[in-house]
Amino acid sequence: MREMEVFIDTEEIAEFFFHELMKRGYVPTEEELEEIADITFEYLLEKCIIDEEKEEE
């Protein structure tokens, strides 16, 4: 299996969840979306689907 580089953007995750929840009749707050995006990111890390790279300053 080859390795590939994937960039995960929590803002993009939040936007995705916003649209999907709206389709289902939910109106989440911005704070709720940020929490969902963070939880999703943590889940992907925990399942070893992604690795977190720290940005160099």
N, C-alpha and C positions, 0 to 999 in steps of 0.2 A: 504494500500500500504506500502510495506516495504522500508526502506531506504537502499541504497547501496553506497559504496564508489567507486568513479571514479576519476582517476588521468588524468588530461588534460595537455599535454605537447605541448607548442606552437611550439617547434622544430619539433615534430611529425606532427602537423597540417601543418606547412610550407612544410614539405617533401611530405605530401599527396597532397597539392595543386600543388606543383611543378610537380609531376607525372601526375596529372589530367590535368593541363594546357598544359603540353608537348603533351599529347595524342590528345589535341584539336588544336595543332599547335602554341601555344604561348610559348615564351621563357622569363619567368619572371626573373628579377634580384634577387639577394639574399635580397636586401633591400625591394623590392616589396613583396617578400614572407613573410618576417618578419612582414610587415604591414598587409598583409592579415591574417596572423595567429593571430596577436594582435586584429584585428577587429573581427575575428571569436570568440575569447575568450571573448571579451567584449559583443558580441551578446549573447553568452550562459549565461553570468552573468545577462544581462539585462532581458532575458526571464526566469530567475530563473531556468534554466536547471541545472546549477551548482552553487555552493557556493565557494567563494575564501577563502582558508585558508592560513594565513600568516605563513611562515616558522620561527620557533624559532631558534635564533642563539646560 
